[in-house]
Structure formats: structure tokens, C-alpha cells
Amino acid sequence: MIDFAPDVPRWRQVYEVIRQRIADGTYAPRSRVPSVIQLQQEFGIAGATGQKVHRQLREDGLIYTEPGLGSFVAQRQPGG
């Protein structure tokens, strides 16, 4: 778990942790990212919060979801 800052929404803080893990290669392109349930367990957040994190990661093009398989890191674009 992380110590949440009181003035920043929890979903945003978890999003930043996952985004950083993608950026630094902890989660490589096409590798699976934690499910909503795994986010709940790791960060002590509600399911709706985990869903919002996944939704924002998808909207930002950082992950994609394959129904029935999970969510995965999107391919990095050249120069990105």
C-alpha cells in the first residue's frame, strides 16, 4: 500500500504509480497489468476506484483490454 496524499484523488495517485511502472519498464509492452481486483488488494482501494484507474489508462492509450484475458501494456510508439 502507499500513503495517499489527502489533497489528490486516490484513483489519480494509483494511476500515477501504474503509469510510472509502465514508463520505467516494470510493465513491458504487451505484458499484463494488475487487474482491478489486484489493484484493490495492493492499494486498499474500492473496485470503482480501480475501474477508474483502468479506464483512464485505456483512454490515455497506455493499456488495452482483451475481454476474458485481461489488460495489457500498449505498444510504445517510436520516440515515446
C-alpha positions in Angstrom: 0.0 0.0 0.0 1.0 3.6 -0.5 0.5 6.6 1.8 -2.2 8.5 0.0 -1.9 12.3 -0.2 -5.1 13.8 1.2 -5.4 16.5 -1.5 -5.2 14.3 -4.6 -7.9 11.8 -5.6 -6.9 8.2 -4.8 -7.6 7.0 -8.3 -5.1 9.6 -9.7 -2.4 8.5 -7.2 -2.8 4.8 -8.2 -2.9 5.8 -11.9 0.4 7.6 -11.5 2.0 4.6 -9.8 0.9 2.3 -12.7 1.8 4.9 -15.3 5.3 5.2 -13.8 5.7 1.4 -13.8 4.8 1.3 -17.5 7.2 4.2 -18.2 10.1 2.6 -16.4 9.6 -0.8 -17.9 8.4 -2.6 -14.8 5.4 -3.5 -17.0 6.8 -4.1 -20.5 4.8 -3.7 -23.7 2.2 -6.4 -24.1 2.7 -7.6 -20.5 -0.3 -7.9 -18.2 -1.1 -5.1 -15.8 -2.7 -5.7 -12.5 -6.5 -6.4 -12.6 -8.9 -4.2 -10.8 -9.0 -6.9 -8.0 -5.2 -6.8 -7.8 -5.3 -3.0 -7.6 -7.8 -3.3 -4.7 -5.5 -5.7 -2.9 -2.3 -3.9 -3.5 -3.5 -0.3 -2.8 -6.5 -0.9 -0.5 -8.9 0.9 -2.8 -12.5 0.2 -3.8 -13.4 -1.6 -7.0 -14.9 1.5 -8.6 -11.6 3.3 -8.0 -9.7 0.5 -9.7 -12.1 0.6 -12.6 -11.5 4.4 -13.0 -7.7 3.8 -13.0 -8.1 1.2 -15.8 -10.4 3.4 -17.7 -8.0 6.4 -17.6 -5.1 4.2 -18.6 -7.1 3.0 -21.6 -8.2 6.5 -22.5 -4.5 7.6 -22.4 -3.5 4.8 -24.7 -1.3 3.2 -22.1 -3.2 -0.1 -21.9 -5.7 -2.2 -23.8 -8.1 -4.8 -22.6 -8.8 -8.1 -24.2 -12.2 -9.4 -22.9 -11.7 -12.6 -20.9 -7.9 -12.3 -20.9 -7.1 -9.1 -19.0 -5.4 -5.7 -19.6 -2.0 -5.3 -21.2 0.5 -2.6 -21.7 0.1 -1.0 -25.2 3.0 -1.0 -27.6 5.1 2.1 -27.3 5.1 4.4 -30.2 8.5 5.3 -31.8 10.1 8.1 -29.8 7.6 7.6 -27.0 
